[in-house]
Amino acid sequence: MKLDRHSSIPLYAQLKKLIADRIEDGTYKPGDKIPTELELCDELELSRPTVRQAIAELVSENMLTIMK
């Protein structure tokens, strides 16, 4: 998975869309764990605050639930 670093769309918004698309297309099913923040950081070469912002917005939109 690749994000466009030259796009006018912020990276967190691109990541948010990528995760939302995977939820909607069934890649991530209800109850599945998505990759951790650090795994997403490493895989996509993103900063942790960028990943956290994308995840926080998906949580606020009830697309993801954080479980500890």
trRosetta pair geometry for C-beta under 8 A, 3 or more apart (Angstrom, degrees):
i j d omega theta_ij theta_ji phi_ij phi_ji
1 18 6.1 98 -175 -162 136 139
1 43 7.4 40 54 144 102 117
1 44 6.8 -39 94 -91 100 102
3 7 7.9 -101 167 20 75 126
3 11 5.8 72 150 -139 148 84
3 14 4.6 113 -144 120 107 140
3 15 6.5 -27 -90 -63 141 75
3 18 7.2 -84 -84 -37 95 144
3 44 6.0 51 -1 -165 119 116
3 46 7.6 45 28 -69 152 116
4 7 3.9 78 102 -27 115 112
4 9 7.5 65 70 53 108 102
4 14 6.7 -163 37 -118 76 154
5 11 7.0 7 -109 -84 65 111
7 14 6.8 112 63 -70 146 133
9 13 5.2 -114 175 86 94 123
9 14 5.5 114 115 -59 115 92
10 13 4.7 90 64 7 84 104
10 14 7.1 -151 98 -6 44 86
11 14 5.5 -54 -148 37 36 113
11 15 6.2 35 155 -18 69 105
11 46 6.1 175 152 -123 136 114
11 50 5.2 -10 98 -160 117 135
12 15 5.7 -54 -148 39 32 111
12 16 6.2 39 150 -25 65 105
12 50 4.9 -143 -72 -163 87 70
12 51 7.7 -144 -115 -65 83 17
12 53 4.2 -21 -144 89 149 118
12 54 4.5 -157 -166 -56 74 85
12 57 7.6 109 152 3 110 133
13 16 5.4 -46 -144 33 33 117
13 17 6.5 34 155 -17 62 103
13 54 7.4 -160 -68 -102 19 92
14 17 5.8 -55 -152 37 30 110
14 18 6.4 33 150 -22 64 106
15 18 5.4 -52 -146 34 34 115
15 19 6.4 30 157 -15 67 104
15 40 7.2 84 -155 177 130 130
15 44 6.9 112 -101 135 113 172
15 46 6.8 23 -68 -85 144 169
15 50 6.8 109 5 147 148 95
15 51 6.6 -105 156 -112 164 57
15 54 4.0 -62 95 -95 111 165
16 19 6.1 -58 -150 38 27 106
16 20 6.2 25 153 -16 64 111
16 54 4.1 -150 -63 -148 77 88
16 57 5.5 -18 -118 76 139 128
16 58 6.0 -173 -143 -52 87 98
17 20 5.6 -56 -141 41 31 112
17 21 6.0 36 157 -23 66 105
18 21 5.8 -52 -148 33 27 112
18 22 6.6 25 153 -17 61 106
19 22 5.7 -57 -152 37 33 111
19 23 6.5 35 150 -21 65 103
19 28 7.4 0 -167 9 73 150
19 34 6.4 30 -143 -146 112 154
19 54 6.6 124 9 151 134 118
19 55 7.6 57 9 -91 177 65
19 58 6.0 -55 100 -76 133 157
19 63 7.7 119 120 125 103 131
19 64 7.5 -16 149 -53 133 129
20 23 5.6 -52 -150 33 34 112
20 24 6.3 28 154 -15 66 108
20 58 6.6 -157 -69 -111 89 111
20 63 5.9 -35 -110 -168 86 163
21 24 5.8 -59 -145 42 31 108
21 25 6.0 14 161 -7 68 112
22 25 6.1 -57 -132 46 28 99
22 27 3.9 -67 -161 62 86 126
22 28 4.9 63 129 0 102 100
22 34 7.8 112 97 -120 136 112
23 27 7.5 -63 -55 55 23 81
23 28 5.0 -39 -90 69 61 108
23 63 5.8 144 65 -178 173 106
23 64 7.8 -122 -80 -66 145 80
26 29 6.1 19 -161 -81 66 83
28 32 4.9 -152 -162 79 70 133
28 34 5.4 -5 -119 -86 145 91
29 32 4.8 98 54 -22 67 120
34 64 7.1 -51 4 -121 136 126
35 39 3.8 -120 179 95 108 129
35 40 5.1 138 100 -54 117 80
35 43 6.8 -5 155 1 167 145
36 39 4.5 98 51 5 77 103
36 40 7.0 -144 93 -3 40 85
37 40 5.9 -60 -152 39 29 108
37 41 6.3 33 150 -23 65 107
37 48 5.9 56 158 -142 118 87
37 51 4.9 135 -151 117 80 134
37 52 6.3 22 -130 -70 133 74
37 55 6.8 -79 -90 -12 94 153
38 41 5.3 -48 -145 33 35 117
38 42 6.3 32 157 -16 66 105
38 48 7.4 -10 -88 -101 61 105
39 42 5.9 -56 -147 39 30 107
39 43 5.9 25 158 -17 66 113
40 43 5.8 -56 -136 42 29 109
40 44 5.8 -9 175 15 66 116
40 46 6.6 -28 135 48 86 123
40 51 4.8 136 95 -129 125 132
41 44 7.0 -79 -136 53 14 84
41 45 7.6 43 171 -120 52 12
41 46 5.3 -110 -125 70 55 75
41 47 6.9 -1 -132 -171 106 10
41 48 5.5 -18 -86 -77 140 65
41 51 5.5 -87 -65 -23 81 146
42 45 7.6 12 -170 -71 22 47
44 51 7.9 141 57 -83 127 106
46 50 4.6 -113 176 80 111 132
46 51 5.4 125 104 -50 127 92
47 50 4.8 99 61 1 80 104
47 51 7.3 -153 95 -2 44 86
48 51 5.7 -56 -148 40 38 109
48 52 6.0 39 155 -22 70 108
49 52 5.5 -54 -140 39 33 114
49 53 6.3 37 159 -24 66 103
50 53 6.0 -54 -152 30 27 110
50 54 6.8 24 152 -15 61 105
51 54 5.9 -57 -154 35 33 110
51 55 6.3 26 154 -13 68 110
52 55 5.8 -60 -144 42 31 107
52 56 5.9 34 157 -24 68 109
53 56 5.7 -52 -141 35 29 113
53 57 6.5 28 159 -18 62 105
54 57 6.1 -59 -154 35 27 108
54 58 6.6 23 151 -15 63 108
55 58 5.7 -57 -149 39 34 110
55 59 6.3 37 152 -21 67 105
55 64 6.4 -69 -160 75 75 159
55 66 7.8 81 158 -75 115 108
56 59 5.6 -52 -148 35 32 113
56 60 6.4 30 154 -18 65 106
57 60 5.6 -53 -145 37 33 110
57 61 6.3 23 155 -10 65 109
58 61 5.8 -61 -145 46 31 105
58 63 4.4 -78 -169 67 86 112
58 64 4.3 50 123 7 111 113
59 62 7.6 34 180 -77 33 28
59 63 7.6 -87 -67 53 23 69
59 64 5.0 -59 -77 78 64 93
59 65 6.9 110 -129 -103 85 27
59 66 5.9 -5 -112 -22 136 100
62 65 7.8 15 -150 -67 57 83
